[in-house]
Amino acid sequence: MEVDITIDPHECVVEVGNHDGAIGDAELAAAIPDPLAEGGRGLPIIKAVADSARFVSARPGWVVLRMVKRLTPAPSIRLAEAAPG
């Protein structure tokens, strides 16, 4: 498994690669599993949190899930000045 994280002022990109054959974007449409199921929540959570997520072929035999989250600048906070007194 390989993980690559890139953060710049505008976005955070997380790529997780695995030597696990081929998989398509249709797999990202995974439904939320039964509440008692032990697994199957990863892709639905990724779809809920990431702005985009897709599988890409990095090299033969590898599958990479590329997740992108757009970042918004934090609002600037202006502290009130002390009143003369």
C-alpha positions as CSV (number, residue, x, y, z in Angstrom):
1,M,0.0,0.0,0.0
2,E,1.2,3.5,-0.8
3,V,-0.2,6.8,0.6
4,D,0.6,10.2,-0.8
5,I,-0.8,13.4,0.7
6,T,-0.4,16.8,-0.9
7,I,-1.6,20.0,0.7
8,D,-1.5,23.4,-0.8
9,P,-3.4,26.6,0.0
10,H,-6.4,25.5,-2.2
11,E,-6.8,21.8,-1.8
12,C,-5.8,18.6,0.0
13,V,-5.2,15.6,-2.2
14,V,-4.9,12.1,-0.7
15,E,-4.0,9.2,-2.9
16,V,-4.1,5.6,-1.6
17,G,-2.6,3.0,-3.9
18,N,-2.9,-0.7,-3.6
19,H,-1.6,-3.7,-5.7
20,D,-5.1,-5.1,-6.2
21,G,-6.1,-5.3,-9.8
22,A,-8.6,-3.0,-11.4
23,I,-11.7,-1.2,-10.1
24,G,-13.9,1.3,-11.7
25,D,-15.7,4.5,-10.6
26,A,-18.9,2.6,-10.4
27,E,-17.5,1.0,-7.2
28,L,-17.6,4.5,-5.6
29,A,-21.4,4.3,-5.6
30,A,-21.3,1.9,-2.7
31,A,-24.4,2.1,-0.5
32,I,-24.2,2.4,3.3
33,P,-24.2,-1.1,4.7
34,D,-26.5,-2.6,7.3
35,P,-25.9,-1.1,10.8
36,L,-24.7,-4.4,12.1
37,A,-22.3,-5.1,9.3
38,E,-18.6,-5.1,10.3
39,G,-17.3,-3.3,7.2
40,G,-18.3,-1.4,4.1
41,R,-18.4,2.2,5.4
42,G,-15.2,3.5,4.0
43,L,-16.3,4.5,0.5
44,P,-19.6,6.1,1.6
45,I,-17.7,8.2,4.2
46,I,-15.2,9.2,1.5
47,K,-18.0,10.3,-0.8
48,A,-19.6,12.3,2.0
49,V,-16.4,14.1,3.0
50,A,-14.4,14.5,-0.1
51,D,-15.3,17.0,-2.9
52,S,-14.2,14.4,-5.4
53,A,-13.1,10.9,-5.3
54,R,-12.2,8.5,-8.2
55,F,-10.1,5.5,-9.0
56,V,-7.1,6.0,-11.3
57,S,-4.7,3.6,-12.9
58,A,-1.2,4.6,-11.8
59,R,0.6,1.6,-13.2
60,P,-0.3,-2.0,-14.3
61,G,-1.8,-4.0,-11.4
62,W,-2.2,-1.0,-9.2
63,V,-5.3,0.9,-8.2
64,V,-5.1,4.4,-6.7
65,L,-8.1,6.1,-5.0
66,R,-7.6,9.9,-5.4
67,M,-9.6,12.0,-3.0
68,V,-9.7,15.8,-3.2
69,K,-10.9,18.2,-0.6
70,R,-11.0,21.9,-1.5
71,L,-9.8,24.1,1.3
72,T,-11.3,27.5,2.1
73,P,-9.2,30.1,3.8
74,A,-9.9,30.6,7.5
75,P,-11.8,33.8,8.2
76,S,-9.6,36.6,9.5
77,I,-10.4,37.5,13.1
78,R,-10.0,41.1,14.2
79,L,-9.6,41.7,17.9
80,A,-11.4,44.6,19.4
81,E,-9.1,47.4,20.4
82,A,-9.2,48.5,24.1
83,A,-11.2,51.6,24.7
84,P,-9.2,54.5,26.0
85,G,-9.9,54.9,29.6
